[in-house]
Amino acid sequence: MARNQLGVLDALDVAKTQWYHFTAIVIAGMGFFTDAYDLFSISLITKLLGRIYYHVDGAPKPGTLPPNVAAAVTSTAFVGTLAGQLFFGWLGDKLGRKKVYGLTLMLMVICSVASGLSFGKSPTGVMTTLCFFRFWLGFGIGGDYPLSATIMSEYANKKTRGAFISAVFAMQGFGILTGGILALILSSSFDHAYKVPPYSVAGKDSTAPEADYIWRIILMFGAVPALLTYYWRMKMPETARYTALVARNAKQAASDMSKVLQVEIEAEEEKVDKMGTDSSNSFGLFTREFARRHGLHLLGTSVCWFLLDIAYYSNNLFQKDIFSAIGWLPKAETMNAIHEVYRVARSQTIIALCGTIPGYWFTVAFIDYIGRFTIQLMGFFFMTVFMFALAIPYDHWLSNNAGFLIMYSLTFFFANFGPNATTFVVPAEIFPARMRSTCHGISAASGKLGAIVGALGFLYAAQSKDPSKTDAGYPPGIGVRNSLFLLGGINCLGIFFTFLVPESKGRSLEELTGETEEGDANDMQQAASTQTFPV
């Protein structure tokens, strides 16, 4: 039934781990380092923005961002990311991965700098400008998701493909950590240089005028790692799978990979031409044939990513609110503005070190041994367990901050040694080359829709049920405890939808998608379908 695999693709599948693999990981991974830094650094500065721009004279508590402003500042980058994932995912299949790759990076560089230069005559003007540039920053970040995953997937060998794609995604952890460390350095330096009393003593004067530089420097620093990798992105050749299977240029694919792998590869032009005329390689995304062969897979990858990001981004973006609720962060009025940045950054850095980064690299180490399905199922299960373990004895954790921190870190560990990594990996493996970037973009955009739901929902839901204890301008919510119950239930749903996601461990991309198979319809369906349960 099967045609022989193209020589150039077979060479990639069986290639030993070489220097170019690590080069590709670093080049693609630095994009994700920047993505995470840019997306999560906003959580470090929202309290500071509230103090600077929304101070109310005589108020018992420091100024906070009004609900509509907080929602906009937090979520506009996610809206841009969602749009970018869909647009650049589609464009990556139409024009090629490489042609689009540098554009996303330059957009990130320009908008990172512009975000830090947001000015206006009024607080509304500053926040509007900031939201405008963060939308376009998110648009560039969105393109990095499908393109980086697809490029790494198409460059990797089949034995360690999962680890390579996961390693690209794991750079997110270092991006989050770097944001926390930079905020710690800046806040410590400014707090030492500009000593001011806490809000309860000095009111508005507890916010040193120089504090305005802190949030701007934090946002602008995101341009640095992106700019450093631009040249190397432009030097990468187009992936052989796109060149051969989509552009139908066998000679160019063989030439590019001969240089990369440093071996002679024959250009099989007749075989590529024959594959191009095969009906199995011509159906589009919005066709009955795609729905029959890949519809459930796309549903599974999209819904799992959507559910995961509701919980993941709720936890990540609102760590400061959770820590305040359990008393791990001092009350805002007992600190000055710069010291509050320090305490928030310290909390985020500890969580990144204890849970976030280890989880990512556990996935890198084990994904090609125990498989994507097992890791995702296990991750959703333990995220559910630890969310409920935080919520049920919630009153106990109010007096046991160390225990809460351990349990909370474990939810991040199993998110990253679990669905946060696998939802990124699998869509880059199981769809045909001509729509791989598009389908990954759709799956990722579903995730960002979940992030928007989580960011906006938790912003309101986590407010106290007691109207006298809510933040200024917010209606009463369901409280942190009930919000944790809700997030636990969402994680539980992820367990069930994981059964729609196929296992792709140890198989070539063409074997998974059936692109180099020929035969009748039943044969094609068998070639395209994959074993869901690990064997």
C-alpha positions in Angstrom: 0.0 0.0 0.0 2.7 2.5 1.0 4.9 4.3 -1.4 8.5 4.7 -0.3 9.1 7.7 1.8 10.9 10.5 0.0 14.6 10.2 0.6 15.0 13.7 1.9 12.2 13.2 4.5 13.5 9.8 5.5 17.0 11.3 6.0 15.4 13.8 8.4 13.4 11.1 10.2 16.4 8.9 10.9 19.1 11.6 11.4 21.1 11.5 14.6 20.8 14.4 16.9 23.1 17.0 15.4 24.2 20.6 16.0 21.5 22.0 13.7 18.8 20.5 15.9 20.1 22.5 18.9 20.5 25.6 16.7 16.8 25.3 15.6 15.7 24.8 19.2 17.5 28.0 20.3 16.4 30.1 17.3 12.7 29.0 17.7 12.9 28.8 21.5 14.1 32.4 21.9 10.9 33.5 20.2 9.0 31.6 22.9 11.2 33.1 25.6 10.1 36.5 24.4 6.5 35.4 24.0 6.2 34.3 27.7 8.2 37.3 28.9 5.9 39.8 27.1 2.6 38.0 27.9 3.3 37.5 31.6 5.3 40.6 32.5 2.0 42.5 32.6 1.1 40.7 35.8 4.1 42.3 37.5 3.1 45.8 36.8 -0.7 46.1 37.0 -0.7 47.0 40.7 2.0 49.7 40.0 -0.1 51.1 37.1 -3.1 51.4 39.4 -1.0 53.3 42.0 0.5 55.7 39.5 -2.5 56.5 37.3 -5.6 55.8 39.5 -4.7 57.2 42.9 -7.7 58.6 44.8 -6.8 61.2 47.5 -7.9 60.1 51.0 -8.7 56.5 50.0 -7.8 53.9 52.6 -6.1 51.7 49.9 -3.7 52.6 47.1 -5.2 53.1 43.6 -6.1 50.1 41.5 -6.9 49.8 37.8 -10.7 50.1 37.3 -12.3 46.8 36.2 -12.7 47.8 32.5 -9.1 49.1 32.4 -7.7 46.1 34.1 -9.6 43.8 31.8 -8.3 45.7 28.7 -4.7 45.8 29.9 -4.6 42.1 30.8 -6.4 40.7 27.8 -5.6 42.9 24.7 -2.4 41.0 24.1 -4.4 37.8 24.2 -6.9 39.1 21.7 -4.0 40.0 19.4 -2.3 36.7 19.9 -5.5 34.8 18.9 -5.8 36.9 15.7 -2.1 36.4 15.0 -2.3 32.6 15.5 -5.1 32.3 12.9 -3.5 34.7 10.4 0.1 33.7 10.5 -0.9 30.0 10.8 -2.7 30.3 7.5 0.0 32.5 6.0 2.7 29.9 7.0 1.0 27.3 4.8 0.5 29.7 1.9 3.9 31.4 1.7 6.1 29.1 3.6 7.3 29.0 7.2 10.5 30.9 6.7 9.1 33.9 4.8 6.7 34.7 7.6 9.0 33.9 10.5 11.1 37.1 10.5 8.0 39.3 10.2 6.5 38.0 13.5 9.8 38.7 15.3 10.1 42.3 14.1 6.5 43.0 15.0 7.3 41.8 18.5 10.5 44.0 18.7 8.8 47.2 17.6 5.7 46.7 19.8 7.7 45.8 22.9 9.5 49.1 22.6 6.4 51.0 21.8 4.5 49.5 24.8 7.1 51.0 27.1 6.8 54.4 25.4 3.1 54.6 26.0 2.3 58.2 26.8 -0.8 60.4 27.1 -2.1 63.5 28.7 -4.4 61.5 31.0 -4.5 58.0 32.5 -7.0 57.0 29.9 -4.6 58.1 27.1 -1.7 56.1 28.5 -3.8 53.0 29.0 -5.3 53.3 25.5 -1.9 53.6 23.9 -0.6 50.7 26.0 -3.5 48.5 24.9 -3.0 49.4 21.3 0.6 48.4 21.2 0.0 45.3 23.3 -2.6 44.1 20.8 -0.1 44.3 18.0 2.6 42.8 20.2 0.2 39.9 20.8 -0.4 39.7 17.0 3.3 39.0 16.5 3.5 36.6 19.4 0.5 34.7 17.9 2.4 34.0 14.7 5.3 32.5 16.7 3.1 29.6 18.0 2.2 27.8 14.8 5.4 28.7 12.9 7.9 27.7 15.7 6.1 24.4 16.4 5.8 23.5 12.7 9.4 24.4 11.9 10.7 22.4 14.8 8.4 19.4 14.0 9.5 19.4 10.3 13.2 19.6 11.2 13.3 16.9 13.9 13.9 13.2 13.6 11.0 11.0 14.6 12.8 9.5 17.6 13.3 12.7 19.5 10.7 15.0 17.8 8.6 15.4 20.9 11.6 16.4 23.1 12.7 19.0 20.5 9.3 20.6 20.1 8.9 20.6 23.9 12.3 22.2 24.4 11.2 25.1 22.2 8.1 25.5 24.3 10.0 25.1 27.5 11.8 28.4 26.9 8.6 30.0 28.1 9.6 29.1 31.6 12.8 31.0 31.3 10.9 34.0 29.9 8.6 34.0 32.9 11.6 33.7 35.2 13.5 36.4 33.5 10.6 38.8 33.9 10.5 38.1 37.6 14.2 38.5 38.0 14.4 41.8 36.1 11.5 43.2 38.1 13.3 42.1 41.3 16.5 43.9 40.2 14.7 47.1 39.1 12.4 47.3 42.2 15.3 46.6 44.6 17.5 49.3 42.9 14.7 51.9 42.8 13.6 51.1 46.3 17.1 51.6 47.6 17.6 54.8 45.6 14.2 56.4 46.3 13.2 55.6 49.8 9.6 56.5 50.5 7.2 55.5 53.3 4.3 53.0 52.9 0.9 54.2 51.6 -0.6 54.1 55.1 1.8 56.8 56.2 2.4 58.9 53.0 -0.6 58.3 50.8 0.2 59.5 47.2 3.8 60.2 48.2 4.3 56.4 48.7 4.6 56.2 44.9 8.0 57.8 43.9 7.7 59.6 40.6 10.6 57.5 39.3 8.5 54.4 39.7 7.0 55.2 36.3 10.3 54.1 34.7 10.0 50.6 36.2 7.0 49.3 34.2 8.3 50.9 31.0 11.7 49.3 31.3 10.1 45.9 32.1 7.9 46.1 29.0 10.7 47.4 26.7 13.2 44.7 27.6 11.1 42.2 25.7 12.6 43.5 22.5 16.1 42.4 23.4 15.9 38.6 23.1 13.8 38.9 20.0 16.2 41.2 18.3 19.2 39.0 19.1 17.7 36.0 17.1 16.4 37.9 14.1 19.5 37.3 12.0 19.6 33.6 12.6 15.9 33.2 11.8 16.6 34.8 8.4 19.5 32.3 7.8 17.4 29.2 8.4 16.4 27.4 5.2 12.8 26.6 4.5 11.8 23.2 5.9 12.2 20.3 3.5 8.6 19.1 4.2 7.1 22.4 3.1 9.4 22.6 0.1 8.8 19.0 -1.1 5.2 18.3 0.0 3.6 21.8 -0.4 5.8 23.8 -2.8 6.6 20.6 -4.8 10.2 21.5 -5.3 12.1 18.3 -4.8 15.4 19.7 -6.0 15.4 22.6 -3.6 14.4 20.4 -0.7 17.2 18.0 -1.4 19.7 20.8 -1.8 18.7 22.6 1.4 18.8 19.4 3.5 22.1 18.2 1.9 23.7 21.3 3.4 22.0 20.9 6.8 22.6 17.2 7.2 26.0 17.2 5.3 25.0 14.2 3.2 24.2 13.7 -0.5 20.4 13.5 -1.0 18.8 12.6 -4.3 16.1 14.9 -5.7 13.1 12.7 -6.4 11.2 14.9 -8.7 9.0 12.3 -10.3 7.9 10.9 -6.9 7.0 14.4 -5.7 5.1 15.1 -8.9 3.2 11.9 -8.5 2.3 12.7 -4.9 1.0 16.1 -6.0 -1.6 14.4 -8.3 -2.8 12.0 -5.6 -6.3 12.8 -4.4 -5.3 12.0 -0.8 -3.0 15.1 -0.9 -5.5 17.6 -2.4 -8.4 17.8 0.1 -8.8 21.2 1.9 -9.5 22.2 5.4 -13.2 22.8 4.9 -14.0 19.5 3.2 -15.8 16.4 4.2 -12.6 14.4 3.7 -10.8 16.5 6.2 -13.6 16.2 8.7 -13.6 12.4 8.3 -9.9 12.0 8.7 -8.9 14.8 11.0 -12.0 16.4 12.4 -12.0 14.7 15.8 -8.3 15.3 16.1 -8.7 19.1 15.5 -11.7 19.2 18.0 -9.6 17.4 20.6 -6.5 19.6 20.2 -8.6 22.8 20.2 -10.9 22.0 23.2 -8.0 20.6 25.3 -6.0 23.8 24.7 -9.0 25.9 25.4 -9.7 24.3 28.7 -6.1 24.2 29.8 -5.5 27.9 29.1 -8.6 28.9 31.2 -6.9 27.4 34.2 -3.3 28.1 33.3 -3.6 31.8 32.6 -6.0 32.4 35.5 -3.3 31.0 37.8 -0.4 32.8 36.2 -1.9 36.2 35.7 -3.5 36.5 39.1 -0.9 35.0 41.3 -0.6 38.4 43.1 -4.3 38.3 43.9 -4.2 34.7 45.2 -1.2 35.4 47.3 -2.8 38.6 48.7 -6.0 36.6 49.5 -4.1 34.0 51.6 -1.9 36.7 53.3 1.4 35.7 51.6 1.7 39.2 50.2 1.3 42.1 52.8 -1.6 44.4 52.5 -1.1 47.0 49.8 -1.4 49.9 52.2 1.5 48.6 54.3 4.0 48.9 51.4 5.1 51.7 49.0 4.6 51.2 45.3 8.1 50.0 44.4 8.3 47.5 47.3 5.0 46.1 46.2 6.5 45.4 42.7 9.3 43.6 44.5 7.0 41.4 46.6 4.9 40.5 43.5 8.0 39.7 41.4 9.5 37.6 44.2 6.3 35.5 44.4 6.3 34.9 40.6 10.0 34.0 40.6 9.6 31.4 43.3 6.6 29.8 41.5 8.6 29.8 38.3 11.6 28.1 39.9 9.6 25.6 42.0 6.9 24.5 39.6 6.9 26.1 36.1 10.4 25.4 34.9 10.8 21.9 36.3 7.5 20.9 34.8 8.6 22.0 31.3 11.8 20.1 31.4 10.3 16.9 32.8 8.2 16.9 29.6 11.3 17.3 27.5 12.9 14.4 29.3 10.0 11.9 29.2 7.7 12.8 26.2 9.4 10.4 23.8 9.3 7.6 26.3 5.9 7.7 27.9 4.1 9.5 25.1 2.0 12.6 24.6 -1.3 11.0 25.6 -0.1 9.7 28.9 1.5 13.0 29.9 -1.6 15.1 29.0 -4.0 12.7 30.8 -1.7 12.7 33.9 -1.3 16.4 33.8 -5.0 17.2 33.7 -5.7 14.6 36.4 -3.2 16.0 38.9 -4.1 19.6 38.1 -7.7 18.7 39.1 -6.5 17.0 42.2 -4.3 19.9 43.4 -6.9 22.5 42.6 -9.5 20.7 44.7 -6.8 20.1 47.4 -6.3 23.9 47.5 -10.1 24.7 47.5 -11.5 22.1 49.9 -9.4 23.0 53.0 -9.0 26.6 51.8 -9.4 28.1 55.4 -6.5 25.9 56.5 -4.2 27.3 53.9 -4.9 30.9 55.1 -2.8 30.1 58.2 -0.3 27.8 56.4 1.2 29.8 53.6 4.2 27.4 53.0 1.8 24.5 52.4 -0.3 26.5 50.0 2.8 27.6 48.1 3.8 23.9 47.7 0.4 22.8 46.5 0.1 25.8 44.2 3.5 25.1 42.7 2.4 21.5 42.0 -0.5 22.7 39.9 2.0 24.6 37.7 4.4 21.6 37.7 1.7 19.3 36.3 0.4 21.9 33.9 3.8 22.0 32.3 4.6 18.4 32.8 1.2 17.9 31.2 -1.2 19.6 28.8 0.5 23.0 28.6 3.3 21.3 26.7 1.4 18.5 24.9 -1.2 20.8 23.5 1.6 22.7 21.8 3.4 19.6 20.5 0.6 17.4 19.1 -1.0 19.8 16.6 2.4 20.2 14.9 2.6 16.5 14.2 -0.8 15.0 13.3 -2.0 17.2 10.4 -0.8 17.2 6.7 2.0 19.6 5.8 -0.1 21.8 3.6 -2.4 22.7 6.5 -0.2 21.9 9.5 0.5 25.5 10.4 -3.1 26.5 9.9 -4.4 23.7 12.1 -1.8 24.4 14.8 -2.9 28.1 14.6 -6.6 27.1 15.1 -5.7 24.9 18.1 -3.5 27.6 19.6 -6.2 30.3 19.0 -8.7 28.1 20.8 -6.2 28.2 23.7 -5.9 31.9 23.7 -9.7 32.2 23.7 -9.5 30.2 26.9 -6.8 32.5 28.2 -9.2 35.5 27.5 -12.0 33.7 29.3 -9.7 32.9 32.2 -8.2 36.4 32.4 -11.5 38.2 32.4 -13.4 35.6 34.3 -11.0 35.3 37.2 -10.6 39.0 37.4 -14.2 39.2 38.5 -14.9 35.8 39.9 -12.0 35.9 42.5 -13.4 39.1 44.1 -14.7 38.5 47.6 -18.3 37.7 48.2 -18.3 40.5 50.8 -18.9 43.8 49.0 -16.8 45.7 51.6 -13.7 43.6 50.7 -13.8 43.8 46.9 -11.3 46.0 45.0 -12.5 49.4 44.0 -15.1 49.4 41.2 -15.6 45.6 41.2 -18.9 43.8 42.0 -18.8 41.0 44.5 -17.5 37.7 43.0 -17.5 34.1 44.2 -14.2 34.3 46.0 -10.9 32.6 45.5 -12.0 29.3 47.1 -15.0 28.9 44.7 -12.9 30.0 41.8 -10.4 27.2 42.6 -13.3 24.7 42.6 -14.4 26.0 39.2 -10.9 25.7 37.7 -10.7 22.2 39.1 -13.8 21.2 37.3 -12.5 22.7 34.0 -9.3 20.6 34.4 -11.5 17.6 34.9 -13.2 18.2 31.6 -9.8 18.2 29.9 -9.3 14.6 31.0 -12.3 13.5 28.9 -11.4 15.5 25.8 -7.8 14.1 25.9 -9.3 10.8 24.6 -9.9 12.6 21.2 -6.1 13.4 20.9 -4.0 10.8 19.1 -0.7 9.4 20.2 2.1 10.4 17.8 5.2 9.1 19.6 7.9 7.5 17.4 6.1 7.8 14.1 7.1 9.9 11.1 4.9 12.9 10.2 3.9 11.3 6.9 3.0 8.1 8.5 0.7 10.0 10.9 -1.0 12.0 8.2 -0.9 9.4 5.3 0.6 11.9 2.9 3.0 9.3 1.3 0.4 6.5 1.3 -1.6 5.3 -1.6 -4.6 3.0 -1.8 -8.4 2.9 -1.4 -10.4 5.0 0.9 -10.3 2.5 3.7 -6.5 2.2 3.5 -6.2 6.0 3.6 -8.4 6.2 6.6 -6.2 3.6 8.4 -3.0 5.4 7.4 -4.4 8.8 8.7 -5.8 7.5 12.0 -3.5 7.0 14.9 -3.5 5.0 18.1 -5.0 7.1 20.9 -4.0 4.9 23.8 -0.3 4.2 24.3 0.8 0.7 23.5 
